[in-house]
């Protein structure tokens, strides 16, 4: 039991690590591979929406912007890229928290733990996830620009 508790405490101590370092480690370990494919799918499926977003950004900024900047701004504004994928990842995090709390001997129900996680961590998790999407975009920029640009012609 002591070894398991030490592992749990180690997992939670990672919260102190810089988010970008953690994301880089997750990427290197292949844990974010699904995000690149999700980005490609979204860039293809929402191409017209992104082009309209780009047009509006050009108007607001009163200058032209390239596809790369438009995609980055789109990701930052929309945050949720693949809702199904993002919800599944968030549920995994909540399940980790439930496990952690049980290992610590917490007598709260799963529902209570879930509600606490949502209140205390959901917003931070969303920011972290958005940063992960941007990181994956940076690491796969040529591939993802190609997904966007070669799907129907450039406006």
N, CA and C atoms as an extended XYZ file, in Angstrom:
465
Properties=species:S:1:pos:R:3:atomname:S:1:resname:S:1:resid:I:1 pbc="F F F"
N         0.812       -1.194        0.000 N   UNK     1
C         0.000        0.000        0.000 CA  UNK     1
C         0.861        1.266        0.000 C   UNK     1
N         1.975        1.259        0.745 N   UNK     2
C         2.854        2.424        0.776 CA  UNK     2
C         3.440        2.730       -0.594 C   UNK     2
N         3.813        1.689       -1.332 N   UNK     3
C         4.374        1.886       -2.668 CA  UNK     3
C         3.334        2.513       -3.582 C   UNK     3
N         2.091        2.005       -3.535 N   UNK     4
C         1.018        2.555       -4.359 CA  UNK     4
C         0.754        4.016       -4.000 C   UNK     4
N         0.719        4.323       -2.729 N   UNK     5
C         0.492        5.697       -2.287 CA  UNK     5
C         1.621        6.598       -2.769 C   UNK     5
N         2.849        6.107       -2.745 N   UNK     6
C         3.983        6.886       -3.237 CA  UNK     6
C         3.816        7.170       -4.731 C   UNK     6
N         3.345        6.157       -5.491 N   UNK     7
C         3.106        6.357       -6.921 CA  UNK     7
C         2.043        7.423       -7.137 C   UNK     7
N         0.977        7.341       -6.368 N   UNK     8
C        -0.109        8.306       -6.490 CA  UNK     8
C         0.397        9.705       -6.177 C   UNK     8
N         1.131        9.847       -5.088 N   UNK     9
C         1.679       11.149       -4.736 CA  UNK     9
C         2.626       11.661       -5.805 C   UNK     9
N         3.366       10.759       -6.424 N   UNK    10
C         4.258       11.134       -7.519 CA  UNK    10
C         3.478       11.665       -8.707 C   UNK    10
N         2.365       11.004       -9.022 N   UNK    11
C         1.518       11.468      -10.132 CA  UNK    11
C         1.025       12.869       -9.845 C   UNK    11
N         0.545       13.105       -8.638 N   UNK    12
C         0.022       14.417       -8.303 CA  UNK    12
C         1.114       15.473       -8.201 C   UNK    12
N         2.332       15.081       -7.865 N   UNK    13
C         3.403       16.070       -7.793 CA  UNK    13
C         3.779       16.579       -9.183 C   UNK    13
N         3.385       15.858      -10.214 N   UNK    14
C         3.641       16.323      -11.575 CA  UNK    14
C         2.881       17.607      -11.882 C   UNK    14
N         1.843       17.910      -11.086 N   UNK    15
C         1.105       19.150      -11.280 CA  UNK    15
C         2.018       20.361      -11.160 C   UNK    15
N         3.109       20.205      -10.411 N   UNK    16
C         4.045       21.301      -10.223 CA  UNK    16
C         4.949       21.504      -11.437 C   UNK    16
N         5.012       20.510      -12.305 N   UNK    17
C         5.857       20.593      -13.481 CA  UNK    17
C         5.287       21.605      -14.463 C   UNK    17
N         6.140       22.229      -15.192 N   UNK    18
C         5.703       23.163      -16.216 CA  UNK    18
C         4.853       22.426      -17.256 C   UNK    18
N         3.703       23.000      -17.588 N   UNK    19
C         2.789       22.352      -18.531 CA  UNK    19
C         3.459       22.019      -19.862 C   UNK    19
N         4.236       22.935      -20.375 N   UNK    20
C         4.866       22.694      -21.675 CA  UNK    20
C         5.849       21.528      -21.612 C   UNK    20
N         6.573       21.408      -20.517 N   UNK    21
C         7.475       20.266      -20.343 CA  UNK    21
C         6.686       18.962      -20.297 C   UNK    21
N         5.582       18.972      -19.575 N   UNK    22
C         4.736       17.766      -19.492 CA  UNK    22
C         4.164       17.412      -20.862 C   UNK    22
N         3.727       18.412      -21.594 N   UNK    23
C         3.177       18.168      -22.928 CA  UNK    23
C         4.257       17.614      -23.843 C   UNK    23
N         5.460       18.164      -23.773 N   UNK    24
C         6.563       17.669      -24.599 CA  UNK    24
C         6.871       16.209      -24.270 C   UNK    24
N         6.836       15.859      -22.991 N   UNK    25
C         7.066       14.470      -22.588 CA  UNK    25
C         5.951       13.556      -23.107 C   UNK    25
N         4.716       14.006      -22.979 N   UNK    26
C         3.582       13.217      -23.473 CA  UNK    26
C         3.688       13.021      -24.989 C   UNK    26
N         4.086       14.073      -25.690 N   UNK    27
C         4.237       13.988      -27.144 CA  UNK    27
C         5.341       12.994      -27.505 C   UNK    27
N         6.476       13.108      -26.832 N   UNK    28
C         7.611       12.213      -27.102 CA  UNK    28
C         7.248       10.755      -26.822 C   UNK    28
N         6.380       10.539      -25.850 N   UNK    29
C         5.959        9.176      -25.497 CA  UNK    29
C         4.840        8.663      -26.400 C   UNK    29
N         4.414        9.488      -27.339 N   UNK    30
C         3.352        9.067      -28.264 CA  UNK    30
C         1.948        9.194      -27.695 C   UNK    30
N         1.824        9.827      -26.533 N   UNK    31
C         0.525        9.931      -25.888 CA  UNK    31
C        -0.396       10.961      -26.539 C   UNK    31
N         0.146       11.790      -27.436 N   UNK    32
C        -0.666       12.817      -28.085 CA  UNK    32
C        -0.837       12.571      -29.582 C   UNK    32
N        -0.481       11.370      -30.028 N   UNK    33
C        -0.565       11.063      -31.464 CA  UNK    33
C        -1.970       11.276      -32.018 C   UNK    33
N        -2.974       10.938      -31.232 N   UNK    34
C        -4.345       11.056      -31.714 CA  UNK    34
C        -4.743       12.509      -31.957 C   UNK    34
N        -4.053       13.448      -31.321 N   UNK    35
C        -4.399       14.852      -31.509 CA  UNK    35
C        -4.037       15.343      -32.911 C   UNK    35
N        -2.948       14.863      -33.469 N   UNK    36
C        -2.568       15.279      -34.825 CA  UNK    36
C        -3.616       14.839      -35.840 C   UNK    36
N        -4.083       13.616      -35.707 N   UNK    37
C        -5.125       13.136      -36.626 CA  UNK    37
C        -6.437       13.872      -36.410 C   UNK    37
N        -6.741       14.190      -35.160 N   UNK    38
C        -7.954       14.958      -34.868 CA  UNK    38
C        -7.863       16.346      -35.500 C   UNK    38
N        -6.694       16.961      -35.400 N   UNK    39
C        -6.509       18.276      -36.019 CA  UNK    39
C        -6.681       18.199      -37.540 C   UNK    39
N        -6.095       17.190      -38.152 N   UNK    40
C        -6.227       17.031      -39.600 CA  UNK    40
C        -7.696       16.883      -39.987 C   UNK    40
N        -8.411       16.032      -39.275 N   UNK    41
C        -9.850       15.838      -39.553 CA  UNK    41
C       -10.622       17.143      -39.428 C   UNK    41
N       -10.370       17.864      -38.352 N   UNK    42
C       -11.089       19.115      -38.119 CA  UNK    42
C       -10.743       20.150      -39.180 C   UNK    42
N        -9.482       20.252      -39.546 N   UNK    43
C        -9.091       21.220      -40.564 CA  UNK    43
C        -9.762       20.908      -41.897 C   UNK    43
N        -9.944       19.647      -42.191 N   UNK    44
C       -10.622       19.262      -43.430 CA  UNK    44
C       -12.130       19.481      -43.343 C   UNK    44
N       -12.717       19.005      -42.258 N   UNK    45
C       -14.171       19.084      -42.119 CA  UNK    45
C       -14.677       20.508      -41.911 C   UNK    45
N       -13.887       21.327      -41.264 N   UNK    46
C       -14.308       22.708      -40.964 CA  UNK    46
C       -13.582       23.740      -41.825 C   UNK    46
N       -13.110       23.299      -42.959 N   UNK    47
C       -12.318       24.186      -43.811 CA  UNK    47
C       -13.053       25.478      -44.139 C   UNK    47
N       -14.304       25.373      -44.555 N   UNK    48
C       -15.065       26.578      -44.913 CA  UNK    48
C       -15.238       27.501      -43.702 C   UNK    48
N       -15.516       26.909      -42.556 N   UNK    49
C       -15.652       27.698      -41.321 CA  UNK    49
C       -14.337       28.396      -40.980 C   UNK    49
N       -13.235       27.697      -41.161 N   UNK    50
C       -11.925       28.277      -40.856 CA  UNK    50
C       -11.588       29.387      -41.847 C   UNK    50
N       -11.932       29.183      -43.111 N   UNK    51
C       -11.683       30.237      -44.104 CA  UNK    51
C       -12.503       31.491      -43.791 C   UNK    51
N       -13.741       31.295      -43.339 N   UNK    52
C       -14.567       32.443      -42.941 CA  UNK    52
C       -13.969       33.109      -41.700 C   UNK    52
N       -13.499       32.307      -40.762 N   UNK    53
C       -12.828       32.824      -39.578 CA  UNK    53
C       -11.601       33.642      -39.998 C   UNK    53
N       -10.836       33.105      -40.934 N   UNK    54
C        -9.640       33.802      -41.430 CA  UNK    54
C       -10.025       35.136      -42.060 C   UNK    54
N       -11.087       35.142      -42.858 N   UNK    55
C       -11.549       36.377      -43.499 CA  UNK    55
C       -11.912       37.425      -42.442 C   UNK    55
N       -12.624       37.008      -41.420 N   UNK    56
C       -13.012       37.926      -40.339 CA  UNK    56
C       -11.787       38.452      -39.591 C   UNK    56
N       -10.819       37.580      -39.357 N   UNK    57
C        -9.593       38.005      -38.681 CA  UNK    57
C        -8.837       39.026      -39.526 C   UNK    57
N        -8.800       38.800      -40.822 N   UNK    58
C        -8.136       39.753      -41.720 CA  UNK    58
C        -8.814       41.118      -41.642 C   UNK    58
N       -10.135       41.106      -41.597 N   UNK    59
C       -10.883       42.369      -41.481 CA  UNK    59
C       -10.598       43.054      -40.152 C   UNK    59
N       -10.628       42.286      -39.074 N   UNK    60
C       -10.388       42.853      -37.743 CA  UNK    60
C        -8.988       43.425      -37.611 C   UNK    60
N        -8.020       42.703      -38.164 N   UNK    61
C        -6.627       43.133      -38.059 CA  UNK    61
C        -6.253       44.146      -39.138 C   UNK    61
N        -7.122       44.275      -40.115 N   UNK    62
C        -6.899       45.174      -41.245 CA  UNK    62
C        -5.622       44.830      -42.008 C   UNK    62
N        -5.373       43.518      -42.119 N   UNK    63
C        -4.247       43.019      -42.912 CA  UNK    63
C        -4.487       41.550      -43.223 C   UNK    63
N        -3.794       41.048      -44.227 N   UNK    64
C        -3.898       39.627      -44.567 CA  UNK    64
C        -3.113       38.791      -43.554 C   UNK    64
N        -3.627       37.596      -43.297 N   UNK    65
C        -2.889       36.654      -42.471 CA  UNK    65
C        -2.773       35.344      -43.252 C   UNK    65
N        -1.718       34.602      -43.008 N   UNK    66
C        -1.527       33.342      -43.721 CA  UNK    66
C        -2.321       32.219      -43.044 C   UNK    66
N        -2.381       31.085      -43.708 N   UNK    67
C        -3.143       29.951      -43.179 CA  UNK    67
C        -2.616       29.494      -41.822 C   UNK    67
N        -1.300       29.509      -41.651 N   UNK    68
C        -0.707       29.083      -40.390 CA  UNK    68
C        -1.244       29.913      -39.227 C   UNK    68
N        -1.203       31.219      -39.344 N   UNK    69
C        -1.690       32.081      -38.274 CA  UNK    69
C        -3.199       31.916      -38.090 C   UNK    69
N        -3.921       31.785      -39.183 N   UNK    70
C        -5.375       31.594      -39.089 CA  UNK    70
C        -5.714       30.318      -38.314 C   UNK    70
N        -4.991       29.243      -38.585 N   UNK    71
C        -5.240       27.982      -37.885 CA  UNK    71
C        -4.910       28.097      -36.397 C   UNK    71
N        -3.824       28.759      -36.084 N   UNK    72
C        -3.449       28.940      -34.674 CA  UNK    72
C        -4.506       29.768      -33.936 C   UNK    72
N        -4.923       30.853      -34.548 N   UNK    73
C        -5.949       31.696      -33.922 CA  UNK    73
C        -7.267       30.937      -33.771 C   UNK    73
N        -7.590       30.142      -34.767 N   UNK    74
C        -8.814       29.336      -34.716 CA  UNK    74
C        -8.758       28.357      -33.535 C   UNK    74
N        -7.633       27.680      -33.388 N   UNK    75
C        -7.472       26.733      -32.277 CA  UNK    75
C        -7.601       27.431      -30.928 C   UNK    75
N        -7.000       28.602      -30.815 N   UNK    76
C        -7.065       29.334      -29.557 CA  UNK    76
C        -8.481       29.808      -29.251 C   UNK    76
N        -9.194       30.194      -30.270 N   UNK    77
C       -10.558       30.682      -30.041 CA  UNK    77
C       -11.544       29.546      -29.768 C   UNK    77
N       -11.468       28.483      -30.543 N   UNK    78
C       -12.450       27.391      -30.426 CA  UNK    78
C       -12.150       26.456      -29.268 C   UNK    78
N       -10.916       26.255      -28.957 N   UNK    79
C       -10.432       25.366      -27.897 CA  UNK    79
C       -10.833       23.914      -28.103 C   UNK    79
N       -12.092       23.579      -28.150 N   UNK    80
C       -12.505       22.182      -28.346 CA  UNK    80
C       -12.296       21.816      -29.810 C   UNK    80
N       -11.437       20.863      -30.067 N   UNK    81
C       -11.140       20.458      -31.434 CA  UNK    81
C       -11.986       19.265      -31.821 C   UNK    81
N       -11.901       18.208      -31.078 N   UNK    82
C       -12.679       16.998      -31.316 CA  UNK    82
C       -13.409       16.686      -30.013 C   UNK    82
N       -14.674       17.058      -29.951 N   UNK    83
C       -15.417       16.968      -28.698 CA  UNK    83
C       -15.408       15.558      -28.112 C   UNK    83
N       -15.624       14.555      -28.938 N   UNK    84
C       -15.635       13.173      -28.461 CA  UNK    84
C       -14.286       12.805      -27.847 C   UNK    84
N       -13.225       13.103      -28.547 N   UNK    85
C       -11.870       12.808      -28.072 CA  UNK    85
C       -11.560       13.574      -26.787 C   UNK    85
N       -11.951       14.837      -26.749 N   UNK    86
C       -11.676       15.665      -25.579 CA  UNK    86
C       -12.469       15.197      -24.361 C   UNK    86
N       -13.727       14.826      -24.559 N   UNK    87
C       -14.535       14.330      -23.438 CA  UNK    87
C       -13.956       13.022      -22.914 C   UNK    87
N       -13.548       12.139      -23.809 N   UNK    88
C       -12.944       10.875      -23.371 CA  UNK    88
C       -11.682       11.130      -22.546 C   UNK    88
N       -10.856       12.062      -22.993 N   UNK    89
C        -9.621       12.380      -22.260 CA  UNK    89
C        -9.947       12.989      -20.899 C   UNK    89
N       -10.953       13.836      -20.857 N   UNK    90
C       -11.332       14.450      -19.591 CA  UNK    90
C       -11.896       13.395      -18.634 C   UNK    90
N       -12.674       12.462      -19.152 N   UNK    91
C       -13.200       11.385      -18.309 CA  UNK    91
C       -12.075       10.509      -17.749 C   UNK    91
N       -11.019       10.294      -18.546 N   UNK    92
C        -9.864        9.538      -18.044 CA  UNK    92
C        -9.210       10.274      -16.873 C   UNK    92
N        -9.116       11.586      -16.979 N   UNK    93
C        -8.532       12.376      -15.891 CA  UNK    93
C        -9.394       12.305      -14.638 C   UNK    93
N       -10.697       12.357      -14.809 N   UNK    94
C       -11.598       12.252      -13.659 CA  UNK    94
C       -11.466       10.876      -13.028 C   UNK    94
N       -11.342        9.838      -13.848 N   UNK    95
C       -11.182        8.485      -13.313 CA  UNK    95
C        -9.871        8.358      -12.534 C   UNK    95
N        -8.817        8.996      -13.014 N   UNK    96
C        -7.546        9.002      -12.275 CA  UNK    96
C        -7.731        9.659      -10.910 C   UNK    96
N        -8.488       10.743      -10.880 N   UNK    97
C        -8.736       11.435       -9.617 CA  UNK    97
C        -9.542       10.567       -8.661 C   UNK    97
N       -10.518        9.856       -9.177 N   UNK    98
C       -11.297        8.939       -8.330 CA  UNK    98
C       -10.383        7.874       -7.727 C   UNK    98
N        -9.526        7.308       -8.571 N   UNK    99
C        -8.601        6.283       -8.109 CA  UNK    99
C        -7.676        6.857       -7.033 C   UNK    99
N        -7.150        8.029       -7.321 N   UNK   100
C        -6.246        8.695       -6.370 CA  UNK   100
C        -6.939        8.897       -5.027 C   UNK   100
N        -8.157        9.380       -5.061 N   UNK   101
C        -8.891        9.630       -3.821 CA  UNK   101
C        -9.172        8.326       -3.067 C   UNK   101
N        -9.515        7.264       -3.787 N   UNK   102
C        -9.739        5.969       -3.141 CA  UNK   102
C        -8.454        5.449       -2.503 C   UNK   102
N        -7.327        5.614       -3.199 N   UNK   103
C        -6.039        5.173       -2.658 CA  UNK   103
C        -5.689        5.920       -1.374 C   UNK   103
N        -6.108        7.145       -1.279 N   UNK   104
C        -5.855        7.950       -0.083 CA  UNK   104
C        -6.864        7.657        1.022 C   UNK   104
N        -7.846        6.794        0.737 N   UNK   105
C        -8.838        6.435        1.743 CA  UNK   105
C        -9.982        7.419        1.856 C   UNK   105
N       -10.163        8.227        0.848 N   UNK   106
C       -11.236        9.214        0.850 CA  UNK   106
C       -12.592        8.497        0.815 C   UNK   106
N       -13.538        8.977        1.612 N   UNK   107
C       -14.842        8.322        1.663 CA  UNK   107
C       -15.909        9.046        0.834 C   UNK   107
N       -15.492        9.931       -0.059 N   UNK   108
C       -16.442       10.632       -0.924 CA  UNK   108
C       -16.918        9.698       -2.031 C   UNK   108
N       -18.135        9.952       -2.493 N   UNK   109
C       -18.686        9.164       -3.601 CA  UNK   109
C       -18.013        9.590       -4.902 C   UNK   109
N       -18.126        8.725       -5.911 N   UNK   110
C       -17.581        9.060       -7.228 CA  UNK   110
C       -18.205       10.351       -7.748 C   UNK   110
N       -19.490       10.527       -7.500 N   UNK   111
C       -20.183       11.737       -7.960 CA  UNK   111
C       -19.588       12.977       -7.291 C   UNK   111
N       -19.336       12.903       -5.980 N   UNK   112
C       -18.743       14.043       -5.276 CA  UNK   112
C       -17.350       14.355       -5.812 C   UNK   112
N       -16.565       13.312       -6.009 N   UNK   113
C       -15.206       13.509       -6.541 CA  UNK   113
C       -15.269       14.129       -7.934 C   UNK   113
N       -16.184       13.630       -8.749 N   UNK   114
C       -16.338       14.165      -10.107 CA  UNK   114
C       -16.724       15.640      -10.072 C   UNK   114
N       -17.695       15.992       -9.242 N   UNK   115
C       -18.136       17.389       -9.161 CA  UNK   115
C       -17.005       18.295       -8.659 C   UNK   115
N       -16.251       17.815       -7.684 N   UNK   116
C       -15.104       18.589       -7.200 CA  UNK   116
C       -14.066       18.773       -8.305 C   UNK   116
N       -13.815       17.702       -9.063 N   UNK   117
C       -12.831       17.799      -10.146 CA  UNK   117
C       -13.284       18.844      -11.162 C   UNK   117
N       -14.559       18.800      -11.507 N   UNK   118
C       -15.086       19.762      -12.483 CA  UNK   118
C       -14.916       21.185      -11.959 C   UNK   118
N       -15.280       21.419      -10.712 N   UNK   119
C       -15.187       22.755      -10.132 CA  UNK   119
C       -13.748       23.234       -9.988 C   UNK   119
N       -12.849       22.326       -9.643 N   UNK   120
C       -11.478       22.726       -9.340 CA  UNK   120
C       -10.512       22.614      -10.510 C   UNK   120
N       -10.795       21.707      -11.452 N   UNK   121
C        -9.777       21.413      -12.466 CA  UNK   121
C       -10.220       21.537      -13.928 C   UNK   121
N       -11.515       21.581      -14.183 N   UNK   122
C       -11.973       21.540      -15.576 CA  UNK   122
C       -11.434       22.708      -16.407 C   UNK   122
N       -11.469       23.903      -15.865 N   UNK   123
C       -10.992       25.064      -16.614 CA  UNK   123
C        -9.488       24.953      -16.908 C   UNK   123
N        -8.724       24.559      -15.908 N   UNK   124
C        -7.286       24.378      -16.105 CA  UNK   124
C        -6.984       23.262      -17.088 C   UNK   124
N        -7.785       22.191      -17.015 N   UNK   125
C        -7.602       21.077      -17.945 CA  UNK   125
C        -7.849       21.542      -19.380 C   UNK   125
N        -8.881       22.355      -19.587 N   UNK   126
C        -9.196       22.871      -20.926 CA  UNK   126
C        -8.029       23.706      -21.453 C   UNK   126
N        -7.467       24.557      -20.624 N   UNK   127
C        -6.306       25.361      -21.040 CA  UNK   127
C        -5.129       24.466      -21.390 C   UNK   127
N        -4.896       23.457      -20.554 N   UNK   128
C        -3.817       22.512      -20.797 CA  UNK   128
C        -4.039       21.788      -22.124 C   UNK   128
N        -5.262       21.362      -22.362 N   UNK   129
C        -5.599       20.631      -23.593 CA  UNK   129
C        -5.395       21.523      -24.812 C   UNK   129
N        -5.797       22.773      -24.720 N   UNK   130
C        -5.604       23.709      -25.831 CA  UNK   130
C        -4.115       23.895      -26.098 C   UNK   130
N        -3.327       24.014      -25.049 N   UNK   131
C        -1.877       24.124      -25.205 CA  UNK   131
C        -1.312       22.872      -25.864 C   UNK   131
N        -1.841       21.714      -25.494 N   UNK   132
C        -1.392       20.458      -26.109 CA  UNK   132
C        -1.716       20.449      -27.606 C   UNK   132
N        -2.899       20.912      -27.972 N   UNK   133
C        -3.251       20.979      -29.395 CA  UNK   133
C        -2.302       21.907      -30.150 C   UNK   133
N        -1.990       23.049      -29.565 N   UNK   134
C        -1.061       23.988      -30.211 CA  UNK   134
C         0.325       23.357      -30.327 C   UNK   134
N         0.773       22.666      -29.301 N   UNK   135
C         2.075       21.993      -29.336 CA  UNK   135
C         2.101       20.946      -30.445 C   UNK   135
N         1.064       20.137      -30.511 N   UNK   136
C         0.989       19.099      -31.555 CA  UNK   136
C         0.943       19.756      -32.929 C   UNK   136
N         0.218       20.857      -33.037 N   UNK   137
C         0.198       21.589      -34.307 CA  UNK   137
C         1.617       22.035      -34.678 C   UNK   137
N         2.340       22.607      -33.732 N   UNK   138
C         3.711       23.061      -33.994 CA  UNK   138
C         4.608       21.915      -34.461 C   UNK   138
N         4.478       20.765      -33.826 N   UNK   139
C         5.313       19.622      -34.151 CA  UNK   139
C         4.965       18.991      -35.503 C   UNK   139
N         3.744       19.230      -35.968 N   UNK   140
C         3.263       18.622      -37.214 CA  UNK   140
C         2.781       19.687      -38.190 C   UNK   140
N         3.378       20.844      -38.127 N   UNK   141
C         2.898       22.005      -38.880 CA  UNK   141
C         2.764       21.742      -40.378 C   UNK   141
N         3.794       21.214      -41.013 N   UNK   142
C         3.735       20.988      -42.465 CA  UNK   142
C         2.617       20.021      -42.825 C   UNK   142
N         2.531       18.925      -42.106 N   UNK   143
C         1.481       17.929      -42.336 CA  UNK   143
C         0.091       18.546      -42.170 C   UNK   143
N        -0.100       19.311      -41.109 N   UNK   144
C        -1.421       19.865      -40.824 CA  UNK   144
C        -1.786       21.004      -41.770 C   UNK   144
N        -0.812       21.807      -42.149 N   UNK   145
C        -1.093       22.829      -43.171 CA  UNK   145
C        -1.488       22.165      -44.483 C   UNK   145
N        -0.836       21.046      -44.784 N   UNK   146
C        -1.176       20.292      -45.983 CA  UNK   146
C        -2.601       19.723      -45.889 C   UNK   146
N        -2.979       19.231      -44.721 N   UNK   147
C        -4.354       18.744      -44.521 CA  UNK   147
C        -5.360       19.841      -44.839 C   UNK   147
N        -5.053       21.031      -44.385 N   UNK   148
C        -5.959       22.163      -44.592 CA  UNK   148
C        -5.919       22.670      -46.027 C   UNK   148
N        -4.735       22.896      -46.529 N   UNK   149
C        -4.577       23.548      -47.842 CA  UNK   149
C        -4.943       22.658      -49.015 C   UNK   149
N        -4.720       21.371      -48.905 N   UNK   150
C        -4.978       20.479      -50.029 CA  UNK   150
C        -6.336       19.806      -49.951 C   UNK   150
N        -7.262       20.457      -49.300 N   UNK   151
C        -8.616       19.909      -49.198 CA  UNK   151
C        -9.557       20.898      -49.869 C   UNK   151
N        -9.532       20.909      -51.161 N   UNK   152
C       -10.504       21.691      -51.896 CA  UNK   152
C       -10.009       22.966      -52.537 C   UNK   152
N        -8.820       23.399      -52.340 N   UNK   153
C        -8.379       24.626      -52.981 CA  UNK   153
C        -8.274       25.767      -51.982 C   UNK   153
N        -7.400       26.689      -52.245 N   UNK   154
C        -7.094       27.752      -51.318 CA  UNK   154
C        -7.898       29.002      -51.671 C   UNK   154
N        -8.420       29.640      -50.641 N   UNK   155
C        -9.174       30.876      -50.848 CA  UNK   155
C        -8.262       32.071      -50.658 C   UNK   155
